[in-house]
């Protein structure tokens, strides 16, 4: 009903109401990971994130074919080279936690607080200790250590990317334990990647976004990396633009070892313009202010009738 009235009332009022109801961050992320081939050593090729708070059954403006304002892909389709890591790890005894990255610092990152990609209520898929567990594993040589991830803004709004969220696990003493994530625009990438720093241009190719040595021992970390801190400012995607990132593990000691990532999600906010001043929630919930305005709109429509 809200969207219907917005269409009747016109775009200016629609923008006003959307701006008034803007409050929650938007999330898109993977709880599980799909293999590229027939086995768990074939790399990850996954264009279907499990969680996506931008699903909208009755959209105003441009949206993806799947009904979401944000889309994402891992592996093939993330870049021209389509780096895909080693594959899927189905061990349910580690990772597969309750949130994307550091959910303790922000309860909005709890998986159950984020709708699934079809708009269904948030749900844990393959929780730790339960069936269906899935994480993205990385090996010890060549392409096994590298994975590409791509985010696309399918909306008519400007998306400020605020956090890269993920859970990381070093498999053991001999496993890769140094993790680097870089912005990817060149290096064999032919897609329209254009993550722009506010007041500047596109980030340079292989711009470091996250670098950490977890140490050569089994460990698990819940990471929420501030994009603002990484670029020393705000970074955004204009309508239709994408941002690709390359994950690189290193520091392994032997060739019979692996490390993993899980619960990988992008987090951010939508804005009306590239100035990033007026926030927009493309999937709004009616607020007191918007309901009051809707009452005025309804009264005006009845009077005209």
Number of C-alpha atoms within 10 A of each C-alpha: 7 15 14 10 15 20 13 12 16 10 13 10 18 19 19 15 24 23 20 20 21 21 14 16 18 25 24 28 29 27 27 25 27 22 20 19 12 8 11 17 18 17 29 28 25 22 19 19 21 23 30 27 27 27 25 19 13 13 15 18 12 16 22 15 9 14 19 25 30 25 26 24 23 28 25 21 19 29 28 15 15 23 25 29 28 28 26 25 22 19 16 17 11 18 23 27 22 19 27 33 27 19 18 12 9 12 13 18 23 19 25 17 15 25 20 22 24 17 17 13 14 18 18 17 21 18 20 18 14 12 12 14 24 27 30 28 28 32 25 23 18 9 16 21 23 24 30 28 26 25 24 24 26 24 24 19 25 24 31 28 25 22 20 21 25 23 23 25 24 28 21 17 16 20 28 32 28 18 19 17 21 20 24 27 25 15 11 11 17 11 17 14 24 23 25 22 18 17 10 10 11 15 19 15 14 16 15 17 20 19 14 11 14 17 15 18 15 15 15 17 15 21 18 24 18 18 21 16 13 18 16 11 12 19 26 28 25 22 18 19 20 23 25 26 24 24 22 21 27 19 15 23 14 14 12 11 18 25 30 27 23 29 27 25 26 23 23 18 22 30 22 18 16 20 11 19 10 15 22 26 23 27 22 20 16 16 14 10 12 21 14 12 15 19 12 12 17 14 12 12 13 9 8 7 6
